[in-house]
Amino acid sequence: MKNGMDIIVVDFSGVYDFESFASGREIVHVDCRGLNGVDCYCDADGRNALRKTLAPYPAKALHFIDSGDYHYLTEYWVSRLQEPFSLIVLDHHPDMQRPQWEGMVSCGGWVTDVLENNPYVKNIIIVGASDKLIHEVPTHLREKVMFYSQAEIDHHQAWPSKAGKLIHEPVYISIDKDVLRKQDAVTDWTNGDMTLLQLQAVLRIIYAHEEVIGVDITGECSATLDYLSEVRSASVNNKANEELMQMILSETTD
């Protein structure tokens, strides 16, 4: 785009066919619907195919990456950053599970992969995760990540003092819409209780204090429902995606 970030829609399921925000002329669509070995867990062949498919597209962009089953794509985008950065994740789940099979990256464990393998990441801050799920993260991993839990969201003005002092480099933001309440996002996973307005407030605080170099948004409801259910779900998610996209673009061009 001439102004602001490039917008890239990575489509695995066809769900964006139901969401009008994705029909803008300046939005680039990447069709990944024919790829194998990429759903929830990404095996070596799937990872190679994804990297080949996504190689032409910038990491410093606004990416929409389908349902939470593909949230591990954040690990790929930030692996392309060749400078120190901090990663801010807004997600109801910490995504720090160990994979069931070695050598695979998963939607539930990609944060751990970034923490352990990315030489440029300086801080990882997870915003909006369930307190219960945070306590299930192994202690040696939990101590290396800052959590700004679901219970703290109502006190979002604490953001600059709690996290801002840590960050001295650009940030990449990853948003899983399952951090939102069900009225604001329909996802394949359990939802948190943050409102869309609260999420926007947290993002505005981040933008006011940090240099944001890239964003991704996941949390669609997979296009496997019956038609009427899909249309209803897509309507809710389309509104959230549209509002988040417009807000991010406005912050980027200010």
Secondary structure, 3 states (H helix, E strand, C coil): CCCCCCEEEEECCCHHHHCHHHHCCCEEEEECCCCCCCCCEECHHHHHHHHHHHCCCCCCCEEECCEHHHCCHHHHHHHCCCCCEEEEEECCCCCCCCCCCCCCEECCCHHHHHHHHCCCEEEEEEECCCHHHHHHCCHHHHCCCEEECHHHHHHHHHHHHHHHCCCCCCEEEEEEHHHECCCCCCCCCCCCCECHHHHHHHHHHHHHHCCEEEEEEECECCCCCCHHHHHHHHHHHHHHHHHHHHHHHHHHHC
